Amino acid sequence: MNEDLIIEGCLNNSPVAQRELYNRYSPKMLSVCYRFAPSREDAEDMLQEGFIKVFSQIHTFQNKGAFEGWVRRIIVHTCINVLKRNKKFNDNVDMEYAMHASVRETIPSIMQAKQVVECIRLLPVGYRTVLNLYAIEGYSHREISEIMDIEESTSRSQYTRAKAMLEQILVKRRIIDKKEPKPELVISAI
């Protein structure tokens, strides 16, 4: 079933089209949720809530731009709304504490990108959220400040602190060498 037929079917509340849409986009969107969520279960909950919004708002898709981008935007905003609702991104971490926080070891991953994502998930929620929105999703600090209801300067400082903390985690886990490029270059590969 092509994308136009899927959209048309979803507009008519067709369970077959809805299942097809979900099966086509849920793996990519789960990885988006996974970067924001503290656990896989939370990511799956965010994904489900996001797809409920996709199905209920599909009539607003105007065929401007890629449909996948439209779905992704809804998923990202759903993740942010879940974090806001739980007020988890408001937790601020003192930089001194963060630098000395213990990093739990996990089984080494085959792919460096997967390891970087796992390290990103170790960041405090506020840092992780700003890093995801800015470095991976491409939002500006002004947009992030509006989405998260924080000051633009807070977005910038949390991004700077997130990069520093992520670099320490990556070095500690021996994923990067201090002589290698900064994490932002590694993140672009995700």
C-alpha positions, 0 to 999 in steps of 0.5 A, a space after each residue: 500500500 503506498 503512502 497516499 492510500 495509507 493516508 486516505 485510509 487513515 482519514 476514513 478510519 480504516 484499521 488496515 491503513 492505520 496498522 500499515 501506517 504504524 508498521 511503516 513508521 513505528 520503528 523509526 519513531 520509537 528510536 526518536 522516543 527512545 532518545 527522550 525517554 528514561 526507559 524503553 517502556 516510557 519510550 513505548 508509551 510515548 510512541 503509542 500516545 504519539 500515534 494516537 495523535 497522528 491518527 486523530 490529527 491526520 486530517 491536518 496533514 496538508 501534503 506540504 513536505 514529507 509525511 514522515 517529517 509530519 509524523 516525526 514532528 508530532 512524535 517529538 512534540 508528544 515526547 516533550 509534552 510527556 516530559 512537561 506533564 511529568 515535569 522531568 525536564 525541569 530537573 536541573 543538575 549541578 555541573 559539579 555533581 554531574 561531572 562526578 556522577 557514576 556512569 553505569 557500564 553496559 554491554 559494549 555495542 557493535 555500532 558506535 551510534 547505538 553506544 552514543 544514543 545509550 550515553 545520551 540517555 544517561 544525561 539528565 532529562 533537561 540536558 538530554 531533551 535540549 541536546 536531542 532537540 538542538 543537535 539531532 532534531 534541528 530545532 533552534 534555541 529559540 524554538 526549544 525555549 518556546 517548546 520547553 517553556 524555558 529561557 533561550 539562554 537556559 537552552 544554550 547553557 543546557 546544550 553546552 553542559 550536555 555536550 561537556 557531560 556527554 563527552 566525559 561519558 563517551 571518554 569514560 566508556 572509551 567510545 571516543 578518545 579525547 584526541 578525537 572530534 567532539 561529541 557533536 560530530 559523533 552525534 551527527 552520525 546518529 
